[in-house]
């Protein structure tokens, strides 16, 4: 099942399929470990669609506008 990072459920493993943002934003997200086919987990939902993502031992917070442009597949 494919959806955006903003709409996926908490606590399940997901795979990043596509990042539909400008190249500058994609570059920065790749620096943080957000790459296509990378597996992450949404651990917290914030107000206005924001998400906290677990990537290994790191925790990364994304705003809702960014999260809706990251297409993921729920495992």
LUMKOLLUM-329716 format. One record per residue: residue number from 0; x, y, z of N, C-alpha, C in turn. Coordinates in steps of 0.02 Angstrom, whole numbers, plus 50000, padded with zeros to 5 digits. Layout:
! residues N
<rec resi="NUM" n_x="X" n_y="Y" n_z="Z" ca_x="X" ca_y="Y" ca_z="Z" c_x="X" c_y="Y" c_z="Z"/>
...
! end
This chain:
! residues 75
<rec resi="0" n_x="50042" n_y="49941" n_z="50000" ca_x="50000" ca_y="50000" ca_z="50000" c_x="50044" c_y="50062" c_z="50000"/>
<rec resi="1" n_x="50033" n_y="50109" n_z="49955" ca_x="50073" ca_y="50170" ca_z="49949" c_x="50033" c_y="50229" c_z="49974"/>
<rec resi="2" n_x="50065" n_y="50271" n_z="50013" ca_x="50034" ca_y="50333" ca_z="50039" c_x="50089" c_y="50382" c_z="50055"/>
<rec resi="3" n_x="50072" n_y="50439" n_z="50084" ca_x="50123" ca_y="50488" ca_z="50102" c_x="50144" c_y="50477" c_z="50175"/>
<rec resi="4" n_x="50201" n_y="50504" n_z="50191" ca_x="50226" ca_y="50500" ca_z="50260" c_x="50178" c_y="50534" c_z="50308"/>
<rec resi="5" n_x="50143" n_y="50584" n_z="50285" ca_x="50096" ca_y="50621" ca_z="50327" c_x="50035" c_y="50579" c_z="50346"/>
<rec resi="6" n_x="50016" n_y="50531" n_z="50305" ca_x="49955" ca_y="50493" ca_z="50318" c_x="49968" c_y="50422" c_z="50342"/>
<rec resi="7" n_x="50030" n_y="50400" n_z="50346" ca_x="50042" ca_y="50331" ca_z="50366" c_x="50034" c_y="50322" c_z="50442"/>
<rec resi="8" n_x="50018" n_y="50262" n_z="50465" ca_x="50005" ca_y="50250" ca_z="50536" c_x="50068" c_y="50250" c_z="50578"/>
<rec resi="9" n_x="50059" n_y="50257" n_z="50642" ca_x="50115" ca_y="50256" ca_z="50689" c_x="50140" c_y="50185" c_z="50701"/>
<rec resi="10" n_x="50204" n_y="50179" n_z="50713" ca_x="50233" ca_y="50117" ca_z="50737" c_x="50243" c_y="50061" c_z="50687"/>
<rec resi="11" n_x="50234" n_y="50074" n_z="50623" ca_x="50245" ca_y="50021" ca_z="50573" c_x="50306" c_y="50039" c_z="50531"/>
<rec resi="12" n_x="50340" n_y="49988" n_z="50507" ca_x="50397" ca_y="50000" ca_z="50463" c_x="50372" c_y="50022" c_z="50395"/>
<rec resi="13" n_x="50405" n_y="50072" n_z="50368" ca_x="50386" ca_y="50097" ca_z="50302" c_x="50449" c_y="50103" c_z="50259"/>
<rec resi="14" n_x="50439" n_y="50102" n_z="50194" ca_x="50494" ca_y="50111" ca_z="50147" c_x="50481" c_y="50174" c_z="50107"/>
<rec resi="15" n_x="50532" n_y="50217" n_z="50102" ca_x="50526" ca_y="50278" ca_z="50063" c_x="50529" c_y="50260" c_z="49989"/>
<rec resi="16" n_x="50477" n_y="50278" n_z="49952" ca_x="50473" ca_y="50263" ca_z="49881" c_x="50495" c_y="50322" c_z="49838"/>
<rec resi="17" n_x="50475" n_y="50382" n_z="49857" ca_x="50489" ca_y="50440" ca_z="49815" c_x="50485" c_y="50503" c_z="49857"/>
<rec resi="18" n_x="50527" n_y="50551" n_z="49842" ca_x="50525" ca_y="50616" ca_z="49876" c_x="50510" c_y="50669" c_z="49823"/>
<rec resi="19" n_x="50450" n_y="50697" n_z="49825" ca_x="50427" ca_y="50745" ca_z="49775" c_x="50438" c_y="50817" c_z="49798"/>
<rec resi="20" n_x="50501" n_y="50834" n_z="49805" ca_x="50520" ca_y="50902" ca_z="49825" c_x="50575" c_y="50927" c_z="49778"/>
<rec resi="21" n_x="50590" n_y="50991" n_z="49782" ca_x="50643" ca_y="51019" ca_z="49740" c_x="50710" c_y="50987" c_z="49757"/>
<rec resi="22" n_x="50758" n_y="50993" n_z="49712" ca_x="50822" ca_y="50959" ca_z="49721" c_x="50859" c_y="50982" c_z="49785"/>
<rec resi="23" n_x="50853" n_y="51045" n_z="49803" ca_x="50886" ca_y="51069" ca_z="49864" c_x="50858" c_y="51034" c_z="49926"/>
<rec resi="24" n_x="50792" n_y="51026" n_z="49930" ca_x="50761" ca_y="50992" ca_z="49986" c_x="50778" c_y="50917" c_z="49986"/>
<rec resi="25" n_x="50777" n_y="50887" n_z="49927" ca_x="50795" ca_y="50815" ca_z="49922" c_x="50867" c_y="50804" c_z="49944"/>
<rec resi="26" n_x="50912" n_y="50849" n_z="49925" ca_x="50982" ca_y="50844" ca_z="49945" c_x="50988" c_y="50845" c_z="50021"/>
<rec resi="27" n_x="50954" n_y="50891" n_z="50053" ca_x="50957" ca_y="50897" ca_z="50126" c_x="50927" c_y="50835" c_z="50160"/>
<rec resi="28" n_x="50872" n_y="50810" n_z="50134" ca_x="50842" ca_y="50750" ca_z="50163" c_x="50888" c_y="50689" c_z="50155"/>
<rec resi="29" n_x="50923" n_y="50685" n_z="50098" ca_x="50971" ca_y="50630" ca_z="50089" c_x="51027" c_y="50635" c_z="50139"/>
<rec resi="30" n_x="51049" n_y="50696" n_z="50155" ca_x="51101" ca_y="50705" ca_z="50206" c_x="51077" c_y="50678" c_z="50274"/>
<rec resi="31" n_x="51012" n_y="50683" n_z="50287" ca_x="50984" ca_y="50658" ca_z="50349" c_x="50968" c_y="50584" c_z="50348"/>
<rec resi="32" n_x="50977" n_y="50552" n_z="50290" ca_x="50965" ca_y="50480" ca_z="50284" c_x="50900" c_y="50461" c_z="50250"/>
<rec resi="33" n_x="50864" n_y="50511" n_z="50224" ca_x="50801" ca_y="50497" ca_z="50189" c_x="50817" c_y="50485" c_z="50115"/>
<rec resi="34" n_x="50820" n_y="50422" n_z="50097" ca_x="50834" ca_y="50404" ca_z="50028" c_x="50781" c_y="50354" c_z="50005"/>
<rec resi="35" n_x="50772" n_y="50350" n_z="49939" ca_x="50726" ca_y="50301" ca_z="49911" c_x="50748" c_y="50231" c_z="49934"/>
<rec resi="36" n_x="50700" n_y="50189" n_z="49950" ca_x="50709" ca_y="50120" ca_z="49972" c_x="50737" c_y="50114" c_z="50043"/>
<rec resi="37" n_x="50743" n_y="50169" n_z="50078" ca_x="50765" ca_y="50168" ca_z="50148" c_x="50706" c_y="50151" c_z="50192"/>
<rec resi="38" n_x="50718" n_y="50112" n_z="50244" ca_x="50664" ca_y="50093" ca_z="50290" c_x="50668" c_y="50136" c_z="50353"/>
<rec resi="39" n_x="50611" n_y="50164" n_z="50372" ca_x="50605" ca_y="50207" ca_z="50431" c_x="50541" c_y="50189" c_z="50468"/>
<rec resi="40" n_x="50529" n_y="50222" n_z="50524" ca_x="50468" ca_y="50210" ca_z="50564" c_x="50443" c_y="50276" c_z="50591"/>
<rec resi="41" n_x="50378" n_y="50289" n_z="50584" ca_x="50346" ca_y="50349" ca_z="50613" c_x="50333" c_y="50333" c_z="50686"/>
<rec resi="42" n_x="50361" n_y="50373" n_z="50731" ca_x="50353" ca_y="50360" ca_z="50802" c_x="50309" c_y="50411" c_z="50837"/>
<rec resi="43" n_x="50296" n_y="50467" n_z="50804" ca_x="50254" ca_y="50518" ca_z="50837" c_x="50221" c_y="50562" c_z="50784"/>
<rec resi="44" n_x="50158" n_y="50579" n_z="50797" ca_x="50122" ca_y="50627" ca_z="50755" c_x="50118" c_y="50693" c_z="50793"/>
<rec resi="45" n_x="50131" n_y="50747" n_z="50757" ca_x="50128" ca_y="50813" ca_z="50788" c_x="50070" c_y="50852" c_z="50758"/>
<rec resi="46" n_x="50056" n_y="50909" n_z="50787" ca_x="50003" ca_y="50952" ca_z="50760" c_x="50018" c_y="50973" c_z="50689"/>
<rec resi="47" n_x="49966" n_y="50985" n_z="50651" ca_x="49971" ca_y="51009" ca_z="50582" c_x="50008" c_y="50961" c_z="50536"/>
<rec resi="48" n_x="50006" n_y="50896" n_z="50550" ca_x="50033" ca_y="50846" ca_z="50505" c_x="50107" c_y="50830" c_z="50513"/>
<rec resi="49" n_x="50140" n_y="50861" n_z="50560" ca_x="50211" ca_y="50847" ca_z="50572" c_x="50221" c_y="50775" c_z="50596"/>
<rec resi="50" n_x="50281" n_y="50748" n_z="50584" ca_x="50297" ca_y="50679" ca_z="50604" c_x="50367" c_y="50677" c_z="50633"/>
<rec resi="51" n_x="50376" n_y="50631" n_z="50681" ca_x="50443" ca_y="50615" ca_z="50706" c_x="50459" c_y="50546" c_z="50680"/>
<rec resi="52" n_x="50517" n_y="50539" n_z="50648" ca_x="50536" ca_y="50479" ca_z="50614" c_x="50596" c_y="50448" c_z="50649"/>
<rec resi="53" n_x="50594" n_y="50382" n_z="50659" ca_x="50652" ca_y="50346" ca_z="50685" c_x="50689" c_y="50316" c_z="50626"/>
<rec resi="54" n_x="50753" n_y="50332" n_z="50622" ca_x="50796" ca_y="50305" ca_z="50570" c_x="50858" c_y="50279" c_z="50606"/>
<rec resi="55" n_x="50859" n_y="50214" n_z="50618" ca_x="50912" ca_y="50186" ca_z="50660" c_x="50904" c_y="50212" c_z="50731"/>
<rec resi="56" n_x="50957" n_y="50239" n_z="50759" ca_x="50954" ca_y="50267" ca_z="50826" c_x="50938" c_y="50342" c_z="50826"/>
<rec resi="57" n_x="50930" n_y="50371" n_z="50768" ca_x="50916" ca_y="50442" ca_z="50762" c_x="50841" c_y="50456" c_z="50759"/>
<rec resi="58" n_x="50821" n_y="50516" n_z="50781" ca_x="50753" ca_y="50539" ca_z="50777" c_x="50753" c_y="50604" c_z="50738"/>
<rec resi="59" n_x="50710" n_y="50608" n_z="50688" ca_x="50708" ca_y="50667" ca_z="50645" c_x="50636" c_y="50692" c_z="50642"/>
<rec resi="60" n_x="50626" n_y="50757" n_z="50653" ca_x="50560" ca_y="50788" ca_z="50650" c_x="50551" c_y="50821" c_z="50583"/>
<rec resi="61" n_x="50494" n_y="50809" n_z="50552" ca_x="50476" ca_y="50840" ca_z="50488" c_x="50409" c_y="50877" c_z="50495"/>
<rec resi="62" n_x="50404" n_y="50933" n_z="50463" ca_x="50341" ca_y="50970" ca_z="50464" c_x="50292" c_y="50935" c_z="50417"/>
<rec resi="63" n_x="50228" n_y="50950" n_z="50424" ca_x="50176" ca_y="50918" ca_z="50385" c_x="50181" c_y="50932" c_z="50311"/>
<rec resi="64" n_x="50201" n_y="50992" n_z="50292" ca_x="50208" ca_y="51009" ca_z="50221" c_x="50261" c_y="50966" c_z="50187"/>
<rec resi="65" n_x="50316" n_y="50953" n_z="50221" ca_x="50368" ca_y="50909" ca_z="50193" c_x="50345" c_y="50837" c_z="50193"/>
<rec resi="66" n_x="50313" n_y="50816" n_z="50247" ca_x="50291" ca_y="50746" ca_z="50253" c_x="50242" c_y="50726" c_z="50199"/>
<rec resi="67" n_x="50201" n_y="50772" n_z="50175" ca_x="50152" ca_y="50754" ca_z="50124" c_x="50183" c_y="50745" c_z="50055"/>
<rec resi="68" n_x="50247" n_y="50763" n_z="50047" ca_x="50282" ca_y="50755" ca_z="49983" c_x="50329" c_y="50695" c_z="49983"/>
<rec resi="69" n_x="50327" n_y="50655" n_z="50035" ca_x="50367" ca_y="50594" ca_z="50039" c_x="50321" c_y="50535" c_z="50033"/>
<rec resi="70" n_x="50326" n_y="50501" n_z="49977" ca_x="50283" ca_y="50443" ca_z="49962" c_x="50316" c_y="50381" c_z="49991"/>
<rec resi="71" n_x="50277" n_y="50343" n_z="50030" ca_x="50303" ca_y="50284" ca_z="50065" c_x="50260" c_y="50223" c_z="50051"/>
<rec resi="72" n_x="50288" n_y="50165" n_z="50065" ca_x="50252" ca_y="50102" ca_z="50060" c_x="50253" c_y="50070" c_z="50129"/>
<rec resi="73" n_x="50194" n_y="50055" n_z="50155" ca_x="50188" ca_y="50023" ca_z="50221" c_x="50202" c_y="49949" c_z="50214"/>
<rec resi="74" n_x="50247" n_y="49925" n_z="50257" ca_x="50265" ca_y="49853" ca_z="50254" c_x="50215" c_y="49810" c_z="50291"/>
! end
